[in-house]
Amino acid sequence: MAKPRGFRTLFDLTGPAAALAVVVAWAAPALADGGIPRGYNMLFEPGNPSHVVVRSQYWGLFDGQVSSPNFTLLCSQAYSGQALNADDYPTVVAQGGRILVAAGFGGLNVSDDTCNWKMVDQFNGESVQSIAPMDSTGKSFIVVTVLGMNGGVVSKVYTSSDRGDNWAPVKGTIQMNVSVSGVGVAPSDPKRIYVVGVVINSGPRMIAVSKDGGDTFTMLPVGAMTDYDPTQIAPLSVDGIVPNNPDTLFVRADGGDMAGAMSPDELWVSSDAGMTWKKTYQPMMDLPGFTFTPDGNSVLISGPMEGILQASLADAVAAKSGAFLKIYSGQVWGLAYNDGKLYAGNDDYNMKPSFMVGVSTDNGKTFQKVTGKCDVSFPTCDASSTMQSVCLEQWTRQGGYVTDYLELACGQGAAGAAGATSVGGAGGVAVGASGSVGYGGTTWASSAAGGTPGVVVTPLGGQGGTANDLGGYGGSAMHVGVKSSGCSVGAPGTAGSDQTTWVVAATALGAVVMRRRRKAVQAG
């Protein structure tokens, strides 16, 4: 289940600063703006296991089919976020492919076609902290909210049975001043609800337990305060509830990886519906991945410093020392089983084989790529859609997804425009499977950043490249003509007036690439 934003965002509280050496040990280098897209969650559509939505802290959501590497970016601006900020927005996929995102102060945001997004305005201005499914059909869901009031906070629980169109508060109430951050419903008993949070002002960690569908809640502590540092804000999430046992659940305390802090997470377990707790595992740092094996007999967890670890359910519940054993050593963030296969999320930089989402048919021993950062495109949407109005700029701008990844990291440029005259030849040469193709370049003229020098078959040039291209160069061989500004279509090429050779063009391209790389290093 998705990791919560919750308490930390509401009160602007974070954990301690991370040790730089530890962070550098596993973090891939940041590019010009924002961070690396990583597979924190793989969310599959109920009834349609081929449809998957990948949630990343940076950039937003990636939508696609497991049978094809071609995914589309749904930038987080579409649901009140910021693509370049590391935000944890719990997300679910409903029947029919509807996507619902709990965006904190941005409310609950919904899309049925990935192009158009709307906010569900039924929560009285409350911050929507988390969302979770209540059944396996993708029709019923539950959200938890927080509202500051009279120097404290009030947390509430809402449910919906129509894919999130309408919401109603449950009868039961949460203890005053418990700021909730996560929720889960037992797969074997939809009336068993667990809500987790923290008492404000360095109070204890708490869980609200309902056995009657939210009509009443019993408040219980999550472990003794002597077993953790209450001054270190660690929002809680319900990682998993054993599929055939509503009394056994795992809760994660997020040590903090949102604002530079990378304190270790903690994984806790209760086998008696929250009455007593044991710390079953503490990683070196982040631990975003959790899943049960399809037979329910084992638990898998993952993190960038942990790889994938596996323990028998019995040993994990008993908090047996050394219960979790490494089965995969690569960096892994999210985990999910779907249709009998194990899916893992990565950052597509350090792991071999490289992928943003990979799939394993041998329970995590080996993985094959499903999709990577270089396979992402922008969705085809109407001009009036949310995606076009708020996300296209994040895709195309300098420092956007195209320039940071498709061009700079993947070696792909944007396509050049067609030649203005019938004698204008193709100038650019594709780089990789989907590299840039410029038109109308002269001999050795470069068509686009990320493209290789172009070769023209006629002495007359054509038109320059489109946005984000350097543009095609006109003129006869060994001459440089008019090029585009880099932001718009270049003028038709004309013969160069001096003996400027291909060296000039190659040098200009190199300067652009070096400027982008310097900017990336400075920003990183």
MARKOL-433810 format. One record per residue (C-alpha): residue in one letter; chain; x, y, z; residue number from 1. Coordinates in pm, whole numbers, plus 32768, in hexadecimal, padded with zeros to 4 digits. Layout:
<sites>
[site "a","A",[X,Y,Z],NUM],
...
</sites>
This chain:
<sites>
[site "m","A",[8000,8000,8000],1],
[site "a","A",[806F,8163,7FC0],2],
[site "k","A",[8142,821B,80BE],3],
[site "p","A",[808F,8343,8161],4],
[site "r","A",[80E1,84B4,8156],5],
[site "g","A",[800A,850B,8281],6],
[site "f","A",[8094,858B,83C6],7],
[site "r","A",[81DB,860D,8344],8],
[site "t","A",[8139,86E2,8239],9],
[site "l","A",[8025,8761,831B],10],
[site "f","A",[8115,87E8,8422],11],
[site "d","A",[824F,881B,834F],12],
[site "l","A",[8311,8723,8422],13],
[site "t","A",[842E,864B,83A4],14],
[site "g","A",[8529,8552,8427],15],
[site "p","A",[869D,8596,845B],16],
[site "a","A",[8783,85F5,833E],17],
[site "a","A",[8815,84CC,8289],18],
[site "a","A",[8984,8479,8281],19],
[site "l","A",[89FB,84E3,812A],20],
[site "a","A",[8AE0,83BB,80FE],21],
[site "v","A",[89C1,82C9,8136],22],
[site "v","A",[88DD,8379,8041],23],
[site "v","A",[89E6,8383,7F31],24],
[site "a","A",[8A1F,8210,7F5F],25],
[site "w","A",[88D5,81B8,7EB8],26],
[site "a","A",[8842,82EE,7E13],27],
[site "a","A",[8864,8312,7C9B],28],
[site "p","A",[88DC,8468,7C27],29],
[site "a","A",[87C8,856C,7C0B],30],
[site "l","A",[8790,8613,7ABF],31],
[site "a","A",[8753,8780,7A6E],32],
[site "d","A",[860B,87A7,7B29],33],
[site "g","A",[8567,86BD,7C1E],34],
[site "g","A",[85BB,8557,7C73],35],
[site "i","A",[85BE,8400,7BD8],36],
[site "p","A",[8475,8353,7B7A],37],
[site "r","A",[845E,821A,7C51],38],
[site "g","A",[835E,8105,7C71],39],
[site "y","A",[82E5,8131,7DD8],40],
[site "n","A",[8199,8083,7D95],41],
[site "m","A",[8114,7FA9,7C7E],42],
[site "l","A",[7F98,7FBE,7C82],43],
[site "f","A",[7ECF,7ECD,7BAC],44],
[site "e","A",[7D6D,7F04,7B36],45],
[site "p","A",[7C73,7E13,7BD5],46],
[site "g","A",[7BF0,7D29,7AC9],47],
[site "n","A",[7CF8,7D9C,79D1],48],
[site "p","A",[7E4D,7D21,7A4A],49],
[site "s","A",[7EFF,7D9C,7910],50],
[site "h","A",[7EBD,7F0B,796C],51],
[site "v","A",[7FB5,7F9A,7A64],52],
[site "v","A",[7FE9,80F3,7AFA],53],
[site "v","A",[8143,8137,7B87],54],
[site "r","A",[8162,8239,7C9C],55],
[site "s","A",[82A5,82FC,7CBD],56],
[site "q","A",[8304,83FF,7DC2],57],
[site "y","A",[838C,84DC,7CAC],58],
[site "w","A",[82D2,8537,7B69],59],
[site "g","A",[8189,848B,7BBB],60],
[site "l","A",[80E4,8350,7B32],61],
[site "f","A",[8143,8274,7A0C],62],
[site "d","A",[8022,81C2,795F],63],
[site "g","A",[8044,8094,787E],64],
[site "q","A",[8015,7F24,782E],65],
[site "v","A",[80FB,7E13,78AF],66],
[site "s","A",[810B,7D82,7750],67],
[site "s","A",[81AB,7EBD,76BE],68],
[site "p","A",[82CA,7F9C,772F],69],
[site "n","A",[8215,80D2,76B1],70],
[site "f","A",[8195,8190,77E1],71],
[site "t","A",[8110,82F3,77FA],72],
[site "l","A",[8164,83FC,78FF],73],
[site "l","A",[804A,8491,79CE],74],
[site "c","A",[80FE,85AF,7A7A],75],
[site "s","A",[80A0,85F2,7BE3],76],
[site "q","A",[8027,8753,7B91],77],
[site "a","A",[7EF1,86A2,7B0A],78],
[site "y","A",[7E8F,8646,7C6E],79],
[site "s","A",[7F0B,8777,7D2E],80],
[site "g","A",[8076,870C,7D54],81],
[site "q","A",[81C5,8785,7CD0],82],
[site "a","A",[8283,86A8,7BDE],83],
[site "l","A",[83D6,8714,7C63],84],
[site "n","A",[8381,86E6,7DD3],85],
[site "a","A",[83A1,8597,7E81],86],
[site "d","A",[823C,855C,7EF3],87],
[site "d","A",[8193,841F,7F6D],88],
[site "y","A",[802E,8423,7EF1],89],
[site "p","A",[7F78,82DC,7F43],90],
[site "t","A",[7ECF,8260,7E06],91],
[site "v","A",[7DD7,814F,7DA6],92],
[site "v","A",[7D4A,80CD,7C5E],93],
[site "a","A",[7BD5,8085,7C4E],94],
[site "q","A",[7B0C,7FA3,7B6D],95],
[site "g","A",[7B0F,8028,7A0B],96],
[site "g","A",[7C65,80C8,7A30],97],
[site "r","A",[7BFE,81F5,7AFF],98],
[site "i","A",[7D24,8287,7BC2],99],
[site "l","A",[7CEF,8326,7D19],100],
[site "v","A",[7E02,83EB,7DC7],101],
[site "a","A",[7DFD,8462,7F31],102],
[site "a","A",[7EBA,85AA,7F0A],103],
[site "g","A",[7EBB,862D,8070],104],
[site "f","A",[7E51,879A,806D],105],
[site "g","A",[7E0E,876F,7EF7],106],
[site "g","A",[7CE5,868F,7F4C],107],
[site "l","A",[7C7B,854F,7E9F],108],
[site "n","A",[7CBD,855D,7D28],109],
[site "v","A",[7C21,8473,7C28],110],
[site "s","A",[7C56,8423,7AB8],111],
[site "d","A",[7B96,8331,79DA],112],
[site "d","A",[7C62,835F,789C],113],
[site "t","A",[7DBA,83DA,791B],114],
[site "c","A",[7D83,851C,7856],115],
[site "n","A",[7C81,85D0,7929],116],
[site "w","A",[7C95,85EC,7AA5],117],
[site "k","A",[7B9E,8672,7BA5],118],
[site "m","A",[7B9F,86A1,7D1D],119],
[site "v","A",[7A8E,85F7,7DE8],120],
[site "d","A",[7A0E,870D,7EC9],121],
[site "q","A",[7961,8649,7FDE],122],
[site "f","A",[7A58,8666,8100],123],
[site "n","A",[7A0F,87C2,818C],124],
[site "g","A",[7B6A,8849,814C],125],
[site "e","A",[7C14,872D,8209],126],
[site "s","A",[7D69,86B0,819C],127],
[site "v","A",[7D3E,855C,80F4],128],
[site "q","A",[7E5D,8490,8181],129],
[site "s","A",[7E33,8331,80FA],130],
[site "i","A",[7D50,824E,802E],131],
[site "a","A",[7D30,80D3,801F],132],
[site "p","A",[7C4D,7FD0,7F7A],133],
[site "m","A",[7B3D,7F29,8048],134],
[site "d","A",[7B04,7E08,7F57],135],
[site "s","A",[7BAD,7D55,7E37],136],
[site "t","A",[7AB2,7DCA,7D30],137],
[site "g","A",[7B2D,7F30,7D28],138],
[site "k","A",[79DC,7FC8,7D86],139],
[site "s","A",[79F9,8018,7EFA],140],
[site "f","A",[7B04,80F6,7F96],141],
[site "i","A",[7B5C,819E,80DE],142],
[site "v","A",[7C0F,82E8,8124],143],
[site "v","A",[7C8D,8390,825F],144],
[site "t","A",[7C9F,850A,828D],145],
[site "v","A",[7D34,8602,8383],146],
[site "l","A",[7CBF,8762,83D9],147],
[site "g","A",[7D69,885A,84C1],148],
[site "m","A",[7C74,88E2,85C3],149],
[site "n","A",[7C98,89B2,8701],150],
[site "g","A",[7E0B,896F,8725],151],
[site "g","A",[7DE3,87FA,86E8],152],
[site "v","A",[7D76,870E,85D5],153],
[site "v","A",[7C41,8644,8584],154],
[site "s","A",[7C64,8509,84AE],155],
[site "k","A",[7B44,8468,83F3],156],
[site "v","A",[7AF9,8331,8326],157],
[site "y","A",[7A24,832E,81EA],158],
[site "t","A",[79B2,820F,810A],159],
[site "s","A",[792D,81F0,7FA8],160],
[site "s","A",[7882,80CD,7EF8],161],
[site "d","A",[786A,8166,7D9C],162],
[site "r","A",[79DA,8181,7D2F],163],
[site "g","A",[7A06,82C8,7DE7],164],
[site "d","A",[78EB,8397,7D57],165],
[site "n","A",[7843,83C6,7EA9],166],
[site "w","A",[78D1,83BC,8008],167],
[site "a","A",[7834,83A8,8161],168],
[site "p","A",[78D6,83BA,82B9],169],
[site "v","A",[78C9,8281,838F],170],
[site "k","A",[7818,8292,84DF],171],
[site "g","A",[7947,824E,85B3],172],
[site "t","A",[7A39,8360,8621],173],
[site "i","A",[7BB2,8371,8643],174],
[site "q","A",[7C4E,83EE,8786],175],
[site "m","A",[7C86,8566,8786],176],
[site "n","A",[7DE6,85DC,8728],177],
[site "v","A",[7E47,8497,867E],178],
[site "s","A",[7EC5,8503,8528],179],
[site "v","A",[7E80,83D8,8449],180],
[site "s","A",[7F5B,8380,8322],181],
[site "g","A",[7EFA,8224,82AA],182],
[site "v","A",[7DD7,8133,828B],183],
[site "g","A",[7DA1,7FC9,822C],184],
[site "v","A",[7C7E,7ED5,8212],185],
[site "a","A",[7CA3,7D5E,8246],186],
[site "p","A",[7C78,7C9B,80FE],187],
[site "s","A",[7BBF,7B83,81B4],188],
[site "d","A",[7ADA,7C6B,827B],189],
[site "p","A",[7A6F,7DBA,81E5],190],
[site "k","A",[79E9,7E29,8338],191],
[site "r","A",[7B45,7E16,83D3],192],
[site "i","A",[7BDE,7F70,83AE],193],
[site "y","A",[7D2F,7FE5,8430],194],
[site "v","A",[7D89,8158,843E],195],
[site "v","A",[7EE5,81BD,84B0],196],
[site "g","A",[7F72,830B,8522],197],
[site "v","A",[8030,83CA,862D],198],
[site "v","A",[7FBE,84A1,8750],199],
[site "i","A",[8037,8601,8701],200],
[site "n","A",[8150,86AA,87C2],201],
[site "s","A",[822F,8575,87DB],202],
[site "g","A",[8120,8493,8860],203],
[site "p","A",[8103,831B,8837],204],
[site "r","A",[80C2,825E,86F6],205],
[site "m","A",[7F59,81EB,86E9],206],
[site "i","A",[7E74,8100,862C],207],
[site "a","A",[7CF9,8119,8617],208],
[site "v","A",[7C5C,7FC1,85ED],209],
[site "s","A",[7AFA,7F86,8572],210],
[site "k","A",[7A58,7E2F,8558],211],
[site "d","A",[7905,7EB2,84E9],212],
[site "g","A",[794E,7F74,83AD],213],
[site "g","A",[799D,80BC,845B],214],
[site "d","A",[7871,80D3,8543],215],
[site "t","A",[7960,80CD,866C],216],
[site "f","A",[7AD9,80EA,869B],217],
[site "t","A",[7BBD,8070,87AF],218],
[site "m","A",[7CF9,813D,87DF],219],
[site "l","A",[7E39,807C,882B],220],
[site "p","A",[7FAE,80D9,8838],221],
[site "v","A",[8096,8055,8729],222],
[site "g","A",[81B0,7FD8,8805],223],
[site "a","A",[8234,8070,8946],224],
[site "m","A",[82C6,81CF,892D],225],
[site "t","A",[8406,8147,89C9],226],
[site "d","A",[8435,8074,888D],227],
[site "y","A",[8456,81A2,87A5],228],
[site "d","A",[84B1,8311,87AD],229],
[site "p","A",[8369,83D7,87B0],230],
[site "t","A",[8420,851B,8758],231],
[site "q","A",[847A,848B,8604],232],
[site "i","A",[8345,84B5,852D],233],
[site "a","A",[8304,836A,847D],234],
[site "p","A",[81B1,8360,83CD],235],
[site "l","A",[810D,820B,83DB],236],
[site "s","A",[8078,813F,82C0],237],
[site "v","A",[7FC7,7FF0,82B5],238],
[site "d","A",[80B7,7F27,81DD],239],
[site "g","A",[7FE8,7DEB,81D2],240],
[site "i","A",[7EDD,7D19,827A],241],
[site "v","A",[7EFF,7B9E,825D],242],
[site "p","A",[7E08,7B35,814D],243],
[site "n","A",[7D5D,7A23,8217],244],
[site "n","A",[7D8D,7AB2,8375],245],
[site "p","A",[7CFA,7C09,83C6],246],
[site "d","A",[7DA9,7C0E,851A],247],
[site "t","A",[7F0D,7C12,848F],248],
[site "l","A",[7F93,7D50,83F3],249],
[site "f","A",[80DC,7DFF,83A8],250],
[site "v","A",[810F,7F74,83E0],251],
[site "r","A",[8233,8040,8365],252],
[site "a","A",[82BE,8174,8412],253],
[site "d","A",[835B,824E,8303],254],
[site "g","A",[84A5,82D3,8388],255],
[site "g","A",[84A2,83F2,8292],256],
[site "d","A",[8519,840D,812D],257],
[site "m","A",[844F,8537,80B1],258],
[site "a","A",[851D,8669,810D],259],
[site "g","A",[867D,85E0,8106],260],
[site "a","A",[8656,8511,8241],261],
[site "m","A",[869C,83A0,821B],262],
[site "s","A",[8670,830D,8377],263],
[site "p","A",[862B,8197,8377],264],
[site "d","A",[84C6,811F,8357],265],
[site "e","A",[8433,8023,844C],266],
[site "l","A",[8352,7EFB,83FF],267],
[site "w","A",[8267,7E94,8519],268],
[site "v","A",[8178,7D6D,8531],269],
[site "s","A",[8048,7D15,8603],270],
[site "s","A",[7F9B,7BC2,8608],271],
[site "d","A",[7E81,7C25,86F3],272],
[site "a","A",[7DD1,7D43,863C],273],
[site "g","A",[7EB7,7E52,86C3],274],
[site "m","A",[7EB8,7DF1,8832],275],
[site "t","A",[802F,7DA2,883B],276],
[site "w","A",[814F,7DF0,8752],277],
[site "k","A",[82AA,7D79,86F2],278],
[site "k","A",[83AF,7E22,861B],279],
[site "t","A",[83EF,7D17,8517],280],
[site "y","A",[84EF,7DCB,843B],281],
[site "q","A",[85B6,7F0E,842B],282],
[site "p","A",[8667,7F5B,82E3],283],
[site "m","A",[879B,802F,82AC],284],
[site "m","A",[86C1,8141,8213],285],
[site "d","A",[8581,8149,8146],286],
[site "l","A",[849D,8017,8131],287],
[site "p","A",[8382,806B,803F],288],
[site "g","A",[8345,7F0C,7FB8],289],
[site "f","A",[825E,7E0D,805D],290],
[site "t","A",[818F,7CEA,7FDB],291],
[site "f","A",[8119,7B8E,8034],292],
[site "t","A",[8163,7A69,7F50],293],
[site "p","A",[802D,79E9,7E98],294],
[site "d","A",[8010,78BD,7F81],295],
[site "g","A",[8018,79A5,80B0],296],
[site "n","A",[812F,78E0,8157],297],
[site "s","A",[8249,79DE,812E],298],
[site "v","A",[828B,7B52,8149],299],
[site "l","A",[8366,7C18,8057],300],
[site "i","A",[83F6,7D6F,80A7],301],
[site "s","A",[84DD,7E52,7FE2],302],
[site "g","A",[85A7,7F90,7FEB],303],
[site "p","A",[86C6,8033,7F2D],304],
[site "m","A",[87C5,7FBC,802F],305],
[site "e","A",[871A,7E6F,8073],306],
[site "g","A",[86CC,7DDB,7F1F],307],
[site "i","A",[85B0,7CE3,7F4D],308],
[site "l","A",[8596,7C1E,8091],309],
[site "q","A",[84B0,7AFA,80DA],310],
[site "a","A",[8438,7A59,821D],311],
[site "s","A",[8338,7953,826E],312],
[site "l","A",[81FA,79EF,82F3],313],
[site "a","A",[8220,7933,843A],314],
[site "d","A",[8383,79B2,8472],315],
[site "a","A",[8328,7B16,8412],316],
[site "v","A",[81FF,7B19,8501],317],
[site "a","A",[82DA,7A8A,8616],318],
[site "a","A",[83DE,7B98,85CB],319],
[site "k","A",[84E2,7A84,85BD],320],
[site "s","A",[8647,7B04,85A7],321],
[site "g","A",[86D5,7AD2,844A],322],
[site "a","A",[8581,7A72,83C0],323],
[site "f","A",[85A4,7B4A,828A],324],
[site "l","A",[86A0,7AC2,818F],325],
[site "k","A",[8715,7B72,8053],326],
[site "i","A",[8698,7AD9,7F0E],327],
[site "y","A",[86F2,7BF9,7E25],328],
[site "s","A",[8810,7CEE,7E50],329],
[site "g","A",[87B2,7DFF,7D59],330],
[site "q","A",[871D,7F4B,7DC5],331],
[site "v","A",[85A5,7F28,7DE3],332],
[site "w","A",[8497,8015,7E5D],333],
[site "g","A",[8334,7F90,7E29],334],
[site "l","A",[82B7,7E28,7E1C],335],
[site "a","A",[8170,7D91,7DA4],336],
[site "y","A",[80F2,7C3C,7D3C],337],
[site "n","A",[8007,7C36,7C13],338],
[site "d","A",[7F83,7B0A,7B55],339],
[site "g","A",[8080,7A2B,7C04],340],
[site "k","A",[81AC,7B01,7BA4],341],
[site "l","A",[827F,7BE2,7C81],342],
[site "y","A",[82AA,7D4B,7C0F],343],
[site "a","A",[83BD,7E2C,7C95],344],
[site "g","A",[83F3,7FA3,7C75],345],
[site "n","A",[8549,803C,7C46],346],
[site "d","A",[85E3,8187,7BD7],347],
[site "d","A",[865F,8105,7A87],348],
[site "y","A",[87CA,8167,7AC3],349],
[site "n","A",[8893,807D,7B9F],350],
[site "m","A",[87F2,7F28,7B82],351],
[site "k","A",[8841,7E2A,7A72],352],
[site "p","A",[8771,7DE5,79AE],353],
[site "s","A",[8708,7F52,79BA],354],
[site "f","A",[8596,7F9C,79E9],355],
[site "m","A",[849E,8081,7A94],356],
[site "v","A",[83B0,7F5A,7AB2],357],
[site "g","A",[8422,7DF2,7A91],358],
[site "v","A",[8375,7CA0,7AA6],359],
[site "s","A",[83EB,7B57,7B37],360],
[site "t","A",[835F,79FD,7AF0],361],
[site "d","A",[8443,7954,7BEF],362],
[site "n","A",[83CD,7A0E,7D27],363],
[site "g","A",[84D6,7B1B,7D27],364],
[site "k","A",[8615,7A65,7CC3],365],
[site "t","A",[8627,7B0B,7B6C],366],
[site "f","A",[856B,7C25,7ABF],367],
[site "q","A",[8519,7C8E,795D],368],
[site "k","A",[84CF,7DF4,78FD],369],
[site "v","A",[8363,7E61,78D9],370],
[site "t","A",[83A8,7FD3,78A1],371],
[site "g","A",[84B8,80D4,78D6],372],
[site "k","A",[84E0,824C,78DC],373],
[site "c","A",[8537,8250,7769],374],
[site "d","A",[83EE,81A4,7709],375],
[site "v","A",[8312,82BD,778F],376],
[site "s","A",[8244,83A3,76B0],377],
[site "f","A",[813E,84B1,76E0],378],
[site "p","A",[7FD1,8440,76C8],379],
[site "t","A",[7EFA,84A6,75A3],380],
[site "c","A",[7DF4,858F,7635],381],
[site "d","A",[7D0F,86A7,75C3],382],
[site "a","A",[7D93,880B,75CE],383],
[site "s","A",[7C99,885F,76E2],384],
[site "s","A",[7CFF,873B,77C1],385],
[site "t","A",[7DAD,8751,7911],386],
[site "m","A",[7EDE,86A1,7886],387],
[site "q","A",[7F09,879B,776C],388],
[site "s","A",[7ED0,88CA,7847],389],
[site "v","A",[7FAF,8872,7971],390],
[site "c","A",[808F,874F,790D],391],
[site "l","A",[8106,879C,77AD],392],
[site "e","A",[81EC,88AB,7834],393],
[site "q","A",[8288,87B2,7927],394],
[site "w","A",[82C5,86CC,7800],395],
[site "t","A",[835D,87BD,7705],396],
[site "r","A",[8406,88DA,77C3],397],
[site "q","A",[857C,88F5,77F6],398],
[site "g","A",[85B9,8810,791F],399],
[site "g","A",[8472,8758,78DB],400],
[site "y","A",[8450,85E4,789C],401],
[site "v","A",[84BA,85F8,772F],402],
[site "t","A",[85FA,86BC,7768],403],
[site "d","A",[865A,8611,78AE],404],
[site "y","A",[8615,84AD,7840],405],
[site "l","A",[85BB,846D,76D6],406],
[site "e","A",[86C9,8556,7650],407],
[site "l","A",[87D5,856A,775B],408],
[site "a","A",[87C5,8415,7801],409],
[site "c","A",[872C,8343,76E9],410],
[site "g","A",[87D6,83E4,75BD],411],
[site "q","A",[8690,8438,7510],412],
[site "g","A",[8644,858B,7477],413],
[site "a","A",[84F9,861E,7411],414],
[site "a","A",[84A7,85EA,72A3],415],
[site "g","A",[8500,86F9,71AB],416],
[site "a","A",[8402,8793,70BC],417],
[site "a","A",[83E2,8730,6F4E],418],
[site "g","A",[84AC,87E7,6E46],419],
[site "a","A",[840F,8924,6DBC],420],
[site "t","A",[845E,88CB,6C54],421],
[site "s","A",[8448,8790,6B8C],422],
[site "v","A",[85C1,8784,6B6E],423],
[site "g","A",[85FA,879D,6CE4],424],
[site "g","A",[869A,865A,6D5A],425],
[site "a","A",[8687,85A6,6EA9],426],
[site "g","A",[8797,8635,6F86],427],
[site "g","A",[8797,857D,70D1],428],
[site "v","A",[87E6,8412,7116],429],
[site "a","A",[871E,8357,721F],430],
[site "v","A",[87C8,8305,7368],431],
[site "g","A",[874A,81B8,73E6],432],
[site "a","A",[85F3,8133,7398],433],
[site "s","A",[8540,827E,73C1],434],
[site "g","A",[864C,8383,7393],435],
[site "s","A",[8622,84D9,72F5],436],
[site "v","A",[85FC,8507,7182],437],
[site "g","A",[863F,8667,7108],438],
[site "y","A",[85F2,86DD,6FA9],439],
[site "g","A",[86A0,87CA,6EBF],440],
[site "g","A",[87F9,87C2,6F5C],441],
[site "t","A",[8937,87FD,6E9A],442],
[site "t","A",[8A5B,870F,6E9C],443],
[site "w","A",[8AC5,86CD,7008],444],
[site "a","A",[89BF,87BE,7091],445],
[site "s","A",[891F,8745,71D3],446],
[site "s","A",[87A6,872F,71D9],447],
[site "a","A",[875D,871E,7350],448],
[site "a","A",[87F2,86F4,74A8],449],
[site "g","A",[8824,8580,74CB],450],
[site "g","A",[8829,8549,7352],451],
[site "t","A",[895D,84F3,7287],452],
[site "p","A",[89DF,85D8,7171],453],
[site "g","A",[88FB,85D6,7045],454],
[site "v","A",[8952,8589,6EDC],455],
[site "v","A",[8892,8629,6DBD],456],
[site "v","A",[8883,859D,6C62],457],
[site "t","A",[8843,86E5,6BAF],458],
[site "p","A",[88FA,8831,6BC5],459],
[site "l","A",[87C2,88F2,6C29],460],
[site "g","A",[874B,88FA,6D93],461],
[site "g","A",[85EF,88CC,6E1E],462],
[site "q","A",[853B,894E,6F53],463],
[site "g","A",[85C4,8949,70B6],464],
[site "g","A",[855D,886D,71D9],465],
[site "t","A",[8437,888D,72C6],466],
[site "a","A",[8438,88F5,7434],467],
[site "n","A",[8560,8871,74FD],468],
[site "d","A",[8628,8838,73BE],469],
[site "l","A",[8758,88F9,7353],470],
[site "g","A",[86B5,8906,7200],471],
[site "g","A",[8725,8894,70A9],472],
[site "y","A",[883D,894F,6FFF],473],
[site "g","A",[880A,89BE,6E96],474],
[site "g","A",[8902,8A0F,6D88],475],
[site "s","A",[89E7,894F,6CA8],476],
[site "a","A",[8AE4,8851,6D19],477],
[site "m","A",[8BEC,88DE,6E05],478],
[site "h","A",[8B1B,8A16,6E41],479],
[site "v","A",[8A35,8A69,6F65],480],
[site "g","A",[88F0,8B18,6F21],481],
[site "v","A",[87D2,8B95,6FFD],482],
[site "k","A",[8772,8ABF,7126],483],
[site "s","A",[8650,8AC1,721E],484],
[site "s","A",[865D,8B7C,7367],485],
[site "g","A",[8640,8A37,7429],486],
[site "c","A",[84DD,8A88,7495],487],
[site "s","A",[8425,8A9F,734B],488],
[site "v","A",[842D,8A2B,71E5],489],
[site "g","A",[8562,8AA4,7133],490],
[site "a","A",[855E,8B6A,6FF2],491],
[site "p","A",[858F,8ABD,6EA2],492],
[site "g","A",[8700,8A82,6E68],493],
[site "t","A",[87C3,8B59,6D79],494],
[site "a","A",[8921,8B3E,6CF8],495],
[site "g","A",[8A28,8BA7,6DF4],496],
[site "s","A",[8AE6,8CE3,6DA2],497],
[site "d","A",[8C31,8C72,6E30],498],
[site "q","A",[8D07,8B3D,6E39],499],
[site "t","A",[8C8B,8AC5,6F8F],500],
[site "t","A",[8CC3,8950,6F9D],501],
[site "w","A",[8C23,8832,7056],502],
[site "v","A",[8D0B,8877,717A],503],
[site "v","A",[8C3A,89A8,71D4],504],
[site "a","A",[8AFC,88DE,71DC],505],
[site "a","A",[8B98,87C8,72A8],506],
[site "t","A",[8C2C,88C2,739D],507],
[site "a","A",[8ADC,896F,73CA],508],
[site "l","A",[8A30,8825,7415],509],
[site "g","A",[8B3F,87C6,750D],510],
[site "a","A",[8B1B,8913,75C0],511],
[site "v","A",[89A4,88E1,75EA],512],
[site "v","A",[89D0,8783,7675],513],
[site "m","A",[8AE4,87F4,7762],514],
[site "r","A",[8A10,8915,77E0],515],
[site "r","A",[88F8,8822,782C],516],
[site "r","A",[89E4,8736,78E1],517],
[site "r","A",[8A7D,884E,79AF],518],
[site "k","A",[8922,88C1,7A0D],519],
[site "a","A",[88CA,875E,7A71],520],
[site "v","A",[89F9,873F,7B52],521],
[site "q","A",[89B9,888F,7BF6],522],
[site "a","A",[884D,883B,7C33],523],
[site "g","A",[88A4,86E2,7CB5],524],
</sites>
